[in-house]
Amino acid sequence: MSQTAVRSGEVASPDDAPTGRLPRARRARHRADRLTVADLLAAQASGTAPPVRRVPTTSGVPAPRDADRSALTFTPARPPASPSGLTFTAPRATTTAPPAPTSAPGHRAAPAPAPAHRAAPVPAPAHRAAPAPARRSTPAPAPTPARRAESEPATVLLAPRSNPVRAAAPVAAPAPSPAATPARASWRRADTAVTTLVVLVPAHDEEAGIADTVEGLLAQEMPDGLRISGIVVVADNCTDRTVEIARRYPVEVIETRGNTEKKAGALNEGWRRAARDADLVLTMDADTVLRPGCAAAMAEELQRNTALGAVCARYWAAPGRGLAWRLQRLEYSRYDDLRELRGWRVSVASGAAAMYRREALDEVAVHRSAGPWDGSSLIEDYALTLDLKTAGWTVGAARGAHVLTHPPTSFRELWVQRLRWGRGGMDECLKRGWTRATRKDILSYGLFVLSVFFRLLFVTMLVLMITHAVPFRYALIGLIPLGVMWLERVTSMWRLPGRTGTDVAIVAVLVVEDLYGFFLEFCAVVAAWRCLFARRQGW
C-alpha cells in the first residue's frame, strides 16, 4: 500500500502497489476511484446503496458482475510492525476480490479493474469487541517479492490511541515462597536463629535470698525461639556472702567497686558489660522470685504489642509474718486489681521484675552516657519509665507473669521505703515539669492533696463535735459509701492466694486498714514536705 493511502485513511486496491509509475491522467483516475472509510460510513448512515461509477478496464480481466458488486468488501491484512499506530480491522468479509494475475518477469503487470460501484456498507458494532479473524483470499501461485503487495489485502492504519485495542491477558502474580514471607514464628528473628534474653540481678548484701532468686531463673522454661543467653548477678559493694553463693550456680557474677549510684549504677554496669547486644533485658530485685512461666509471659506480651517498650510482672508478697507483712500483702493484691481495671496499664514498670526491649533501652541511653538508668534518681525504675514514655513508648503489665517479692518486715523499714518512693516520684515530676509523660501523675498528686484535705476536714469536724458535746445523728444514706468500700476490700482479699482467717478478720473490721491508710498518707505528706523544701532523702 502506498503511504498516501495509509495517511489519508483510504482503502486501496491491489493495483496501487508500487510496481511502476503511471501516467498523470491514469493516476488521477485511480485516485478518484478509490474506496474510502468515509464513503462506507456515509452510505451506512444514509441507508442507501453507494453510487455506481463505471470505470473502463485497462487489461483483459473482465469487470465484476452486478451480482458480485453488492458483496464486495475489503479484507484487512496484517499491519506492518509499527509501535506508534494501531491497526483498524474491518468486520468479517463474505467474499473476496479475485487475485490479480501474475505477470511474466520483467513486464509490469496491468492494474486490476476498479469495481463498478462501491461495496454495501457494513453496520458498525454496538460495542468494542475483539475483531474476528479475517478470511484470507487465495494467494496467487508463488508470488514474487515484487508482487507481494498485490497479493495481500489492503490495510488501514488509524492514529495511535492511549489504550490498546487488544489488551493483554492479566498474568497472575506468583505466590511468595515460604522463605520470602516476612512473618516470624514465635520469637524467631530474621537475622538470628532465636531471640536472646539477658537477666540482670543487682544485689547488695542479699545472701539471704540470692539463691532462691537464681534458682527461680534457672527453672524458667522458654518457648521455641526464645532463649536466656545470660544471667548476670551484679554484686554492688557487697560485704556479705552474696558473691560466694551466686558463684555456686551457672551464672555470671560482676562485682562493682566504688559505685555511688546505688541500684542504677549496678544496672548500668551490668548492661554495658553483658546485656547491650541482647534482644530483651530482664531486670529484677535480688529478693524477688519468678514464678514458672513468668519470663515467657513477659516476652509474649512484648511480642503481642509492638508499642510496648517495657512490661512488668504482677508481684505478690512472699510468705512472711507480722502485721506489717499482712497489710502490705493486702495492699499488693488491691493494687493488682487496680491494674486489671486499667487494662494492665501502669504508671511505672516496677523494678521488682521488668523486661525491656533493646531498641527502647538504646533510645534512652543515647541521652545518657552511663546507661539507660538515671543514677541521680531515688527510684530508677520510675525515671526510666518516664524516659520511655517521653521517647514514645508505652509500658504495661504482663497479665500472665507473676513474681513473689519480700516486703519490709517492720513499720520502720516500711517508713523508709515509702519516703523514698514518694520523694523520688515528686522529684521526677518537678524536674521534668508538665509533659505528656508526667501529666497523669501530676494530676494524681493533686487528687491526693484533695483527699488529704477532706480527710483532715472530717477529723477536725469530728473533734469539734466531741469537744462541744454536739449530738451525733446518723443517716442510712451515709452508710452506702461505707458499704461499697467494704465490699471492694473483701473482693480484693478473696482473690488473694493463700488467704487465711486473719486476713478475713483484718478486712472485715475496716479500722485496721483505715489506720494503715493514714500511715501511708502521712508518709506521702512528709515526702512532699521534704521535696518542696529540698531536704535530703537517702535510701
VEXDREN-2710 file (C-alpha; in Angstrom, 1 decimal):
% VEXDREN-2710
k/r/px/py/pz
1/MET/0.0/0.0/0.0
2/SER/1.2/3.5/-0.7
3/GLN/2.0/5.9/2.1
4/THR/-0.6/8.3/0.7
5/ALA/-3.4/5.8/1.2
6/VAL/-2.2/5.0/4.7
7/ARG/-2.1/8.6/5.9
8/SER/-5.4/9.5/4.3
9/GLY/-7.3/6.5/5.7
10/GLU/-8.3/5.3/2.2
11/VAL/-8.9/1.7/1.2
12/ALA/-6.7/0.9/-1.8
13/SER/-6.9/-1.8/-4.3
14/PRO/-4.1/-4.2/-5.0
15/ASP/-3.3/-2.2/-8.2
16/ASP/-1.8/0.5/-6.0
17/ALA/1.2/-1.5/-5.2
18/PRO/4.4/0.4/-6.1
19/THR/5.2/-1.6/-9.3
20/GLY/5.9/1.4/-11.5
21/ARG/4.9/5.0/-12.2
22/LEU/1.6/5.5/-14.1
23/PRO/0.8/8.4/-16.4
24/ARG/-0.6/11.5/-14.7
25/ALA/-4.2/11.0/-16.1
26/ARG/-4.3/7.4/-15.1
27/ARG/-3.1/8.3/-11.6
28/ALA/-5.8/10.9/-11.2
29/ARG/-8.5/8.4/-12.3
30/HIS/-7.2/5.9/-9.8
31/ARG/-7.4/8.4/-7.0
32/ALA/-11.0/9.2/-7.9
33/ASP/-12.0/5.5/-7.9
34/ARG/-10.6/4.5/-4.6
35/LEU/-12.9/3.5/-1.8
36/THR/-12.5/5.3/1.5
37/VAL/-13.8/4.5/5.0
38/ALA/-15.6/7.8/4.9
39/ASP/-17.6/6.7/1.9
40/LEU/-18.6/3.5/3.5
41/LEU/-19.7/5.2/6.8
42/ALA/-21.7/7.8/4.8
43/ALA/-23.5/5.1/2.8
44/GLN/-24.3/3.3/6.1
45/ALA/-25.7/6.4/7.7
46/SER/-28.0/7.3/4.7
47/GLY/-29.2/3.7/4.3
48/THR/-28.8/3.8/0.5
49/ALA/-26.6/2.0/-1.9
50/PRO/-23.4/3.8/-2.8
51/PRO/-23.4/5.4/-6.3
52/VAL/-22.0/3.2/-9.2
53/ARG/-19.1/4.6/-11.1
54/ARG/-18.3/2.8/-14.3
55/VAL/-14.6/2.6/-15.0
56/PRO/-13.2/1.1/-18.2
57/THR/-10.8/-1.7/-17.7
58/THR/-7.3/-1.5/-18.9
59/SER/-6.5/-5.2/-19.1
60/GLY/-8.0/-8.4/-20.3
61/VAL/-9.6/-9.1/-16.9
62/PRO/-13.4/-8.7/-17.2
63/ALA/-15.2/-6.3/-14.8
64/PRO/-17.2/-7.9/-11.9
65/ARG/-20.8/-8.8/-12.5
66/ASP/-23.6/-6.8/-10.9
67/ALA/-24.5/-9.7/-8.6
68/ASP/-20.9/-9.6/-7.2
69/ARG/-20.7/-5.9/-6.7
70/SER/-23.1/-5.8/-3.8
71/ALA/-20.9/-8.3/-1.8
72/LEU/-17.6/-6.7/-2.4
73/THR/-15.7/-5.7/0.7
74/PHE/-12.2/-5.1/1.6
75/THR/-10.2/-7.6/3.6
76/PRO/-7.7/-6.4/6.2
77/ALA/-4.2/-7.6/6.0
78/ARG/-1.5/-8.0/8.7
79/PRO/-0.4/-4.5/9.7
80/PRO/3.2/-3.6/9.5
81/ALA/5.1/-3.7/12.7
82/SER/4.6/-0.1/13.9
83/PRO/4.8/0.7/17.7
84/SER/3.1/4.1/17.1
85/GLY/0.0/3.1/15.3
86/LEU/-2.8/0.7/15.7
87/THR/-4.5/-1.5/13.0
88/PHE/-8.2/-1.0/12.3
89/THR/-9.7/-4.3/11.2
90/ALA/-13.0/-4.3/9.3
91/PRO/-15.8/-6.7/10.1
92/ARG/-15.9/-10.2/8.7
93/ALA/-16.0/-10.3/4.8
94/THR/-18.3/-12.6/2.9
95/THR/-16.4/-12.7/-0.4
96/THR/-13.0/-11.6/-1.5
97/ALA/-11.8/-10.0/-4.7
98/PRO/-10.3/-12.3/-7.3
99/PRO/-6.5/-12.4/-7.1
100/ALA/-4.6/-10.3/-9.6
101/PRO/-2.9/-12.3/-12.4
102/THR/0.8/-12.7/-12.2
103/SER/2.9/-11.2/-14.9
104/ALA/5.9/-12.6/-16.5
105/PRO/9.2/-11.4/-15.1
106/GLY/10.4/-8.2/-16.5
107/HIS/7.0/-6.9/-17.5
108/ARG/4.9/-4.5/-15.4
109/ALA/1.5/-6.0/-14.6
110/ALA/-1.6/-4.3/-15.7
111/PRO/-3.7/-2.8/-12.9
112/ALA/-6.7/-4.7/-11.7
113/PRO/-10.1/-3.2/-12.8
114/ALA/-11.9/-1.0/-10.3
115/PRO/-15.3/-2.1/-9.1
116/ALA/-18.3/-0.7/-10.9
117/HIS/-19.8/0.6/-7.7
118/ARG/-18.9/0.8/-4.0
119/ALA/-19.5/-2.0/-1.7
120/ALA/-22.5/-2.1/0.6
121/PRO/-21.9/-0.5/4.0
122/VAL/-21.2/-2.8/6.9
123/PRO/-23.1/-2.0/10.1
124/ALA/-20.9/-0.7/12.9
125/PRO/-20.7/-2.8/16.0
126/ALA/-22.7/-1.7/19.0
127/HIS/-19.7/-2.1/21.4
128/ARG/-16.0/-2.7/21.0
129/ALA/-15.2/-6.3/20.7
130/ALA/-12.3/-8.4/19.7
131/PRO/-12.1/-8.5/15.9
132/ALA/-13.0/-11.7/14.1
133/PRO/-10.2/-13.3/12.2
134/ALA/-10.3/-12.2/8.5
135/ARG/-10.5/-14.6/5.7
136/ARG/-7.5/-14.6/3.5
137/SER/-8.0/-14.7/-0.2
138/THR/-6.5/-17.5/-2.2
139/PRO/-3.0/-16.3/-2.9
140/ALA/-1.5/-16.3/-6.3
141/PRO/0.8/-19.1/-7.1
142/ALA/4.4/-18.4/-5.9
143/PRO/4.2/-14.6/-5.7
144/THR/7.5/-12.8/-6.1
145/PRO/8.7/-10.2/-3.6
146/ALA/7.9/-7.5/-6.1
147/ARG/4.3/-8.7/-6.3
148/ARG/3.7/-9.4/-2.6
149/ALA/1.9/-6.2/-2.1
150/GLU/-0.6/-7.1/-4.9
151/SER/-1.4/-10.5/-3.4
152/GLU/-2.0/-9.3/0.1
153/PRO/-5.2/-7.4/1.2
154/ALA/-5.2/-3.7/2.0
155/THR/-4.7/-2.3/5.5
156/VAL/-6.0/0.9/7.1
157/LEU/-3.8/2.4/9.9
158/LEU/-5.5/4.7/12.3
159/ALA/-4.0/7.3/14.6
160/PRO/-2.5/5.8/17.8
161/ARG/-4.6/5.7/21.0
162/SER/-3.7/5.6/24.6
163/ASN/-5.2/2.2/25.3
164/PRO/-4.5/-0.8/23.0
165/VAL/-7.3/-2.5/21.0
166/ARG/-6.4/-5.9/22.2
167/ALA/-5.5/-5.9/25.9
168/ALA/-3.0/-8.5/27.1
169/ALA/-4.4/-11.2/29.4
170/PRO/-3.5/-10.5/33.0
171/VAL/-0.8/-12.6/34.4
172/ALA/-1.3/-13.8/38.0
173/ALA/1.5/-12.8/40.3
174/PRO/3.4/-15.8/41.6
175/ALA/2.7/-16.8/45.1
176/PRO/5.5/-15.9/47.5
177/SER/7.6/-18.7/48.7
178/PRO/7.7/-19.6/52.4
179/ALA/11.2/-18.5/52.6
180/ALA/10.4/-15.0/51.4
181/THR/7.5/-14.5/53.9
182/PRO/8.5/-11.9/56.5
183/ALA/6.3/-13.3/59.2
184/ARG/8.2/-15.0/62.0
185/ALA/7.1/-17.9/64.1
186/SER/7.1/-17.4/67.8
187/TRP/10.1/-15.1/68.8
188/ARG/12.3/-16.0/65.8
189/ARG/14.1/-13.2/64.1
190/ALA/15.1/-12.8/60.5
191/ASP/18.7/-12.1/61.3
192/THR/19.3/-14.5/64.2
193/ALA/18.1/-18.0/65.0
194/VAL/16.5/-17.1/68.3
195/THR/15.7/-14.0/70.4
196/THR/18.1/-13.6/73.2
197/LEU/17.3/-12.6/76.8
198/VAL/19.7/-11.4/79.4
199/VAL/18.8/-11.1/83.1
200/LEU/20.3/-8.5/85.3
201/VAL/20.1/-9.0/89.1
202/PRO/21.6/-6.2/91.1
203/ALA/22.3/-7.3/94.6
204/HIS/23.6/-5.5/97.7
205/ASP/24.2/-7.8/100.7
206/GLU/21.5/-10.3/99.6
207/GLU/22.9/-13.5/100.9
208/ALA/19.6/-14.5/102.4
209/GLY/17.6/-14.5/99.1
210/ILE/20.0/-14.6/96.2
211/ALA/19.9/-18.4/96.0
212/ASP/16.1/-18.5/95.6
213/THR/16.3/-15.8/93.0
214/VAL/18.9/-17.6/90.8
215/GLU/17.1/-21.0/91.2
216/GLY/13.8/-19.4/90.1
217/LEU/15.6/-18.0/87.0
218/LEU/17.2/-21.3/86.1
219/ALA/13.8/-23.1/86.4
220/GLN/12.2/-20.9/83.7
221/GLU/11.0/-22.7/80.6
222/MET/11.5/-20.9/77.3
223/PRO/9.4/-21.3/74.2
224/ASP/10.8/-22.0/70.8
225/GLY/12.7/-19.0/69.5
226/LEU/13.4/-17.5/72.9
227/ARG/16.5/-18.3/75.0
228/ILE/18.1/-17.0/78.2
229/SER/21.6/-16.3/76.9
230/GLY/22.9/-15.0/80.3
231/ILE/22.1/-14.5/83.9
232/VAL/24.2/-11.7/85.4
233/VAL/24.4/-11.1/89.1
234/VAL/25.8/-7.6/89.7
235/ALA/27.2/-7.6/93.3
236/ASP/27.1/-4.0/94.3
237/ASN/29.6/-3.2/97.1
238/CYS/28.6/-6.4/98.9
239/THR/30.2/-7.2/102.3
240/ASP/28.5/-10.5/103.0
241/ARG/28.5/-13.9/101.2
242/THR/26.3/-12.8/98.2
243/VAL/29.2/-13.3/95.7
244/GLU/30.1/-16.7/97.1
245/ILE/26.6/-18.0/97.0
246/ALA/25.9/-16.7/93.5
247/ARG/29.0/-18.4/92.1
248/ARG/27.7/-21.8/93.0
249/TYR/25.3/-21.5/90.1
250/PRO/26.0/-21.3/86.3
251/VAL/25.6/-17.5/86.2
252/GLU/28.0/-14.6/85.6
253/VAL/28.9/-12.5/88.6
254/ILE/30.1/-8.9/88.2
255/GLU/31.5/-7.1/91.3
256/THR/31.3/-3.4/91.4
257/ARG/33.8/-1.2/93.4
258/GLY/33.1/2.3/94.4
259/ASN/29.7/2.6/92.9
260/THR/27.9/5.7/94.2
261/GLU/24.8/5.4/92.1
262/LYS/23.2/2.5/94.0
263/LYS/21.0/0.2/92.1
264/ALA/21.0/2.4/88.9
265/GLY/24.8/2.3/88.8
266/ALA/24.8/-1.5/89.2
267/LEU/22.3/-1.9/86.4
268/ASN/24.2/0.3/84.0
269/GLU/27.4/-1.5/84.6
270/GLY/25.8/-4.9/84.0
271/TRP/24.0/-3.6/80.9
272/ARG/27.2/-2.2/79.4
273/ARG/29.3/-5.4/80.1
274/ALA/26.8/-8.2/79.4
275/ALA/23.4/-7.1/78.1
276/ARG/23.9/-4.4/75.5
277/ASP/23.6/-6.8/72.5
278/ALA/20.6/-8.8/73.9
279/ASP/17.2/-8.5/72.2
280/LEU/15.4/-8.4/75.6
281/VAL/16.7/-7.4/79.0
282/LEU/15.0/-8.5/82.2
283/THR/15.9/-6.7/85.5
284/MET/14.7/-7.9/88.9
285/ASP/15.5/-7.4/92.5
286/ALA/17.6/-9.9/94.4
287/ASP/14.8/-10.6/96.9
288/THR/12.3/-11.5/94.1
289/VAL/11.5/-15.0/92.8
290/LEU/9.9/-15.6/89.4
291/ARG/7.0/-18.0/89.2
292/PRO/7.1/-20.6/86.5
293/GLY/6.5/-19.2/83.0
294/CYS/7.0/-15.6/84.1
295/ALA/9.8/-14.7/81.7
296/ALA/8.0/-16.3/78.7
297/ALA/4.8/-14.4/79.6
298/MET/6.6/-11.1/79.7
299/ALA/8.3/-11.8/76.4
300/GLU/5.0/-12.8/74.8
301/GLU/3.4/-9.6/75.9
302/LEU/6.2/-7.6/74.2
303/GLN/5.7/-9.6/71.1
304/ARG/2.0/-9.1/71.0
305/ASN/2.1/-5.3/71.4
306/THR/5.0/-3.7/69.5
307/ALA/4.2/-0.3/71.1
308/LEU/5.4/-1.5/74.5
309/GLY/8.9/-0.6/75.5
310/ALA/8.7/-2.4/78.8
311/VAL/6.4/-4.7/80.8
312/CYS/6.4/-5.5/84.4
313/ALA/5.2/-8.6/86.3
314/ARG/2.4/-8.8/88.8
315/TYR/4.0/-9.0/92.2
316/TRP/2.7/-10.6/95.3
317/ALA/4.1/-10.7/98.8
318/ALA/6.3/-13.7/99.5
319/PRO/5.4/-15.8/102.6
320/GLY/6.2/-13.9/105.9
321/ARG/4.9/-13.0/109.3
322/GLY/3.7/-10.0/111.2
323/LEU/1.1/-7.3/110.9
324/ALA/3.2/-5.1/108.5
325/TRP/3.6/-8.1/106.2
326/ARG/-0.1/-8.8/106.2
327/LEU/-1.1/-5.3/105.5
328/GLN/1.3/-5.0/102.6
329/ARG/0.1/-8.3/101.2
330/LEU/-3.4/-7.0/101.1
331/GLU/-2.2/-3.7/99.6
332/TYR/-0.4/-5.5/96.7
333/SER/-3.5/-7.6/96.0
334/ARG/-5.6/-4.4/95.8
335/TYR/-3.1/-2.7/93.5
336/ASP/-3.1/-5.8/91.3
337/ASP/-6.9/-5.4/90.9
338/LEU/-6.5/-1.8/90.0
339/ARG/-4.0/-2.7/87.2
340/GLU/-6.6/-5.1/85.8
341/LEU/-9.3/-2.4/85.9
342/ARG/-7.0/-0.1/84.0
343/GLY/-6.5/-2.6/81.2
344/TRP/-3.0/-3.6/82.5
345/ARG/-1.7/0.0/82.0
346/VAL/0.7/1.0/84.8
347/SER/2.3/4.3/85.8
348/VAL/5.7/2.6/86.5
349/ALA/7.4/-0.5/85.2
350/SER/8.1/-1.9/88.7
351/GLY/11.7/-2.7/89.4
352/ALA/10.8/-5.9/91.2
353/ALA/10.7/-7.5/87.7
354/ALA/10.6/-5.7/84.4
355/MET/11.5/-6.6/80.8
356/TYR/12.7/-4.1/78.3
357/ARG/13.3/-4.1/74.5
358/ARG/16.8/-3.4/73.3
359/GLU/15.6/-0.7/71.0
360/ALA/13.9/1.1/73.8
361/LEU/17.0/1.0/76.1
362/ASP/19.2/2.1/73.3
363/GLU/17.0/5.1/72.5
364/VAL/17.2/6.2/76.2
365/ALA/20.9/5.5/76.5
366/VAL/21.6/7.9/73.7
367/HIS/20.9/10.8/76.0
368/ARG/22.8/9.4/79.0
369/SER/26.4/8.3/78.7
370/ALA/26.4/6.0/81.8
371/GLY/23.4/3.9/80.6
372/PRO/19.6/3.8/80.4
373/TRP/19.1/4.1/84.2
374/ASP/19.4/7.5/85.9
375/GLY/21.8/7.3/88.8
376/SER/20.6/10.6/90.3
377/SER/17.1/9.4/90.8
378/LEU/15.8/7.8/94.1
379/ILE/13.6/5.4/92.1
380/GLU/15.4/4.5/88.9
381/ASP/12.5/2.3/87.6
382/TYR/10.1/5.3/87.6
383/ALA/12.7/7.6/86.0
384/LEU/13.3/5.0/83.2
385/THR/9.5/4.7/82.7
386/LEU/9.2/8.4/82.2
387/ASP/12.1/8.4/79.8
388/LEU/10.4/5.6/77.7
389/LYS/7.1/7.5/77.7
390/THR/8.9/10.6/76.6
391/ALA/10.5/8.7/73.7
392/GLY/7.1/7.5/72.6
393/TRP/7.0/4.0/74.1
394/THR/4.3/2.7/76.4
395/VAL/4.6/0.5/79.5
396/GLY/2.2/-2.2/80.8
397/ALA/1.9/-5.2/83.0
398/ALA/2.0/-8.8/81.7
399/ARG/-1.1/-10.5/82.9
400/GLY/0.4/-14.0/82.9
401/ALA/3.6/-13.1/84.7
402/HIS/3.8/-13.4/88.5
403/VAL/6.6/-12.9/91.0
404/LEU/6.9/-13.2/94.7
405/THR/8.8/-10.3/96.4
406/HIS/9.8/-9.8/100.0
407/PRO/8.2/-6.6/101.5
408/PRO/9.7/-4.8/104.5
409/THR/9.2/-6.8/107.7
410/SER/8.7/-3.8/110.1
411/PHE/6.9/-0.5/110.0
412/ARG/10.3/1.3/110.4
413/GLU/11.6/-0.3/107.2
414/LEU/8.3/0.4/105.5
415/TRP/8.5/4.1/106.6
416/VAL/12.0/4.5/104.9
417/GLN/10.9/2.7/101.8
418/ARG/7.7/4.8/101.3
419/LEU/9.5/8.0/102.0
420/ARG/12.0/7.2/99.2
421/TRP/9.2/6.2/96.8
422/GLY/7.2/9.3/97.5
423/ARG/10.1/11.7/97.4
424/GLY/11.6/10.1/94.2
425/GLY/8.3/10.3/92.3
426/MET/7.8/14.0/93.2
427/ASP/11.4/14.9/92.4
428/GLU/11.0/13.4/88.9
429/CYS/7.7/15.3/88.2
430/LEU/9.3/18.6/89.4
431/LYS/12.4/18.0/87.3
432/ARG/10.5/17.2/84.1
433/GLY/7.5/19.5/84.5
434/TRP/4.2/19.2/82.9
435/THR/4.7/16.8/79.9
436/ARG/2.8/14.1/78.2
437/ALA/4.7/11.6/80.3
438/THR/4.1/13.2/83.7
439/ARG/0.7/14.9/83.4
440/LYS/-1.3/11.9/84.7
441/ASP/1.0/11.5/87.7
442/ILE/0.9/15.2/88.5
443/LEU/-2.9/15.1/88.4
444/SER/-2.9/12.1/90.7
445/TYR/-0.8/14.1/93.2
446/GLY/-3.4/16.8/93.0
447/LEU/-6.2/14.4/93.8
448/PHE/-4.1/13.1/96.7
449/VAL/-3.8/16.6/98.1
450/LEU/-7.6/17.0/97.9
451/SER/-8.2/13.7/99.6
452/VAL/-5.9/14.6/102.4
453/PHE/-7.6/18.0/102.8
454/PHE/-11.1/16.4/103.1
455/ARG/-9.8/13.8/105.5
456/LEU/-8.3/16.5/107.7
457/LEU/-11.6/18.4/107.5
458/PHE/-13.5/15.3/108.6
459/VAL/-11.2/14.7/111.5
460/THR/-11.4/18.4/112.6
461/MET/-15.2/18.3/112.5
462/LEU/-15.3/15.1/114.5
463/VAL/-13.0/16.6/117.2
464/LEU/-15.1/19.7/117.4
465/MET/-18.3/17.7/117.8
466/ILE/-16.8/15.7/120.6
467/THR/-15.4/18.7/122.5
468/HIS/-18.6/20.8/122.1
469/ALA/-20.9/17.9/123.0
470/VAL/-22.7/18.0/119.8
471/PRO/-25.1/15.0/119.5
472/PHE/-24.4/12.6/116.6
473/ARG/-27.1/11.9/114.1
474/TYR/-26.8/9.1/111.7
475/ALA/-28.4/8.8/108.3
476/LEU/-28.8/5.5/106.4
477/ILE/-27.7/7.1/103.2
478/GLY/-24.3/7.8/104.7
479/LEU/-23.7/4.1/105.0
480/ILE/-23.8/3.5/101.2
481/PRO/-20.2/4.7/100.6
482/LEU/-19.0/2.7/103.6
483/GLY/-20.7/-0.4/102.3
484/VAL/-19.2/0.0/98.8
485/MET/-15.7/0.4/100.3
486/TRP/-16.1/-2.7/102.5
487/LEU/-17.3/-4.7/99.5
488/GLU/-14.3/-3.7/97.4
489/ARG/-11.8/-4.7/100.1
490/VAL/-13.5/-8.0/100.7
491/THR/-13.4/-8.8/96.9
492/SER/-9.7/-8.0/96.7
493/MET/-8.9/-10.1/99.8
494/TRP/-10.9/-13.0/98.4
495/ARG/-8.8/-13.1/95.3
496/LEU/-5.6/-13.2/97.3
497/PRO/-3.8/-16.6/97.0
498/GLY/-3.2/-18.3/100.3
499/ARG/-5.6/-16.1/102.3
500/THR/-6.2/-17.0/106.0
501/GLY/-8.7/-16.3/108.6
502/THR/-6.5/-13.4/109.9
503/ASP/-6.7/-11.7/106.5
504/VAL/-10.5/-12.0/106.6
505/ALA/-10.7/-10.5/110.1
506/ILE/-8.5/-7.6/109.2
507/VAL/-10.6/-6.7/106.2
508/ALA/-13.9/-7.2/108.0
509/VAL/-13.4/-4.7/110.7
510/LEU/-12.2/-1.9/108.3
511/VAL/-10.5/0.0/111.1
512/VAL/-7.1/-1.7/110.8
513/GLU/-6.8/-1.0/107.1
514/ASP/-8.0/2.6/107.6
515/LEU/-5.2/3.2/110.1
516/TYR/-2.7/1.7/107.6
517/GLY/-4.1/4.1/105.0
518/PHE/-3.5/7.0/107.4
519/PHE/0.1/5.8/107.9
520/LEU/0.8/5.7/104.1
521/GLU/-0.8/9.1/103.6
522/PHE/1.4/10.6/106.3
523/CYS/4.5/9.1/104.6
524/ALA/3.4/10.9/101.4
525/VAL/2.9/14.2/103.2
526/VAL/6.3/14.1/104.8
527/ALA/7.9/13.2/101.4
528/ALA/6.1/16.1/99.8
529/TRP/7.3/18.5/102.5
530/ARG/10.9/17.3/102.1
531/CYS/10.6/17.6/98.3
532/LEU/9.3/21.2/98.4
533/PHE/12.0/22.3/100.9
534/ALA/14.8/20.4/99.2
535/ARG/15.5/18.2/102.2
536/ARG/17.9/15.4/101.6
537/GLN/16.4/11.9/101.3
538/GLY/18.5/8.8/101.4
539/TRP/17.9/5.1/100.9
END
